[in-house]
Amino acid sequence: MSKKHRPSPSPPDPHASAVQAEDRARTHPEDDEELLIEAAGEWEAAGAPDQALAICDRLLSRSCANAPLVEALRIGILWDTGRETEAREAAERLRATHPHNAETWHAVAEVFEAGGDLPTAAQWFTAGITHVLGASPYPDAVRRAGADAEDLFIGRHRVRRRLGLPHDDWDAIADTLHPAPLEESATPTPPPADLAARIAALHTHQPVMIPYWPEPEFTELLRRHPDLAGVLGTDHATHRHRVELRLRALHAESTSPLGVTSTTASAYESFMATRPDASPDAFNPDPDIARAVPWPPHRNEPCWCGSGLKYKKCCGDLPNAPLKCEPSLHVDD
């Protein structure tokens, strides 16, 4: 779709985004299909599934170039509104058409994953790979196929780990595609005490929390401790960027549940006052002060950073972000 028709930035209010997308569809009929798909997604996010389903039905009733993707969106809306049987029946019909679009397979697989049906999600991720790349894909072919194909491998690997399935050749490909940058793989080996904490977390599956300072607290923290800019970043966008990188790297390293804890400048100072010899990266916020948000959110859920945007349009869009990727703050796990 021509980018000149897209708002920049997207309004954080999904109702406003839906209305805006429908308005643009009327004024730019050459792009109306993609704009209406966008509007349907925003109506669902705005808590108006009937409007979203009406758009999907309208698109599917005519010649629709993206019919499989629209059907995948419709399946997600049906599931999210408690119409699970209809969603499963629609998914079976869609699967029988053998779509060759990676995004379609990924979208339906995520519906089942978010709904807790991990075996079916794994089946959809696997079937998507074979339909898009054949039965014997190799890493270079996956990369050439693009980000949507890569997401199938990453999603399949994620679900298989949650199911406790053994690592296979396709999981090994997923390891090579993980979005954590090279800088993360070069992170120094943690000290023995931290390594022991990591091992304990792996065995007990205790949540691993990463601290995050919302913008006002981040500004105040750097005002009080300007030396922390080298650890956290010189601006808030870089800080968010580094937190997301750290979460992705930890996700690749272990099966422990992850979360983000919003914290304050005062919490940092209180913690460091009790451990004057500790390095800044030892900070772990008091759970009574910090508010934990599970990570990763579903791509259509609000981003963990509190921007109000969907995760897929905010920190989840990390590969397309303009900031330089650098290692994030490391915390005791």
Residue, then its C-alpha position, 0 to 999 in steps of 0.5 A: m500500500s502506498k505509504k502516503h495514505r498512512p497516518s504517521p504516527s498511527p493514533p493510539d486510540p483504536h476507535a480513531s484508527a478504525v474510523q480513519a482507516e475506513d475514511r481513507a478506504r473511501t477516498h483511496p479506492e485503489d487501496d481500499e482492501e488493505l485499508l479495510i483489513e486495517a480497519a477491521g483489526e482496529w475495530e476488534a481492538a476497540g472492542a467492536p467485533d461486530q463492525a470488524l466481522a462486518i468488514c471481513d464478510r464484506l471483503l470476502s463477499r467480493s473479489c478479494a486478493n487477500a482473502p486468506l488473510v481476511e479469513a485468518l483475521r475473521i477466525g481470530i475475531l470469532w475466537d476472541t468473542g467466544r465463538e470457538t467452534e465457529a473459529r475452528e470450523a473456519a480454520e479447517r476450511l481455510r486450511a483445506t484451501h492450502p494458502h501459500n501466504a506465510e502471514t496467514w498461517h502465522a496469524v491462525a497459529e497465533v490464534f490457537e496459541a493465544g487461546g491455549d491450544l498449543p498442539t494445534a498452534a504447533q501444527w499450524f506453524t509447521a504446516g505453514i512452513t511446508h506450504v511456503l517453503g516445502a518439506s526441507p527448508y534451509p536457512d538461506a531460503v527462509r531468509r529470502a522468503g522474508a520476515d513472515a516466513e521467519d516468524l513461522f519458524i520462531g513461532r513454532h520454536r516458541v510453542r514447541r518449547r512451551l510443550g516441552l518437545p525436543h529440539d529438532d532441525w527446524d528449531a535449530i533454524a529458528d535459533t539462527l533467525h532469532p531477532a536478538p542482534l549480534e551484540e547480544s550474543a557477545t554479552p560477557t559470561p555472567p559472574p558465578a552468582d548470577l549464573a547460579a541464579r539463572i540455573a535456579a530460575l530454569h529449574t523453578h520456572q520463576p519469572v525473570m523480570i526486567p526493569y523499565w523506567p517510564e519516560p518521566e522516571f527515566t528523565e528523573l533517573l538520568r537527572r540524578h545519575p547521568d552516568l547511567a546513560g551509558v547503561l540505559g541509553t541517552d534517551h527514552a526511545t533507546h531505553r525501550h529499545r534495549v529493554e526489548l532486546r534484553l527480553r528477546a535475548l533471555h527468551a532465546e536463552s531459557t524457558s523461564p517466564l519473562g516480564v517487565t517491571s515499571t519502576t522509579a528513580s527513587a526505587y533505584e536509589s533505595f535499592m542501591a542504598t542497601r547495596p552501596d558496592a553493587s554495580p548499576d546492573a544489579f538493580n532489581p526493583d522491589p515487586d511491591i513498587a514495580r508493576a509486572v507485565p508478562w512478556p511477550p504480549h500478543r502482537n495485537e495487545p497493547c505494548w508493554c511500554g505503555s505507549g497505547l499502541k499495539y505491540k506489533k506496531c511498537c516495541g514488537d516492530l524492533p527489526n524495523a526500528p531506526l535505533k541502533c541495537e545495543p545490549s540492554l541493562h542486565v539484571d539478577d534473575 
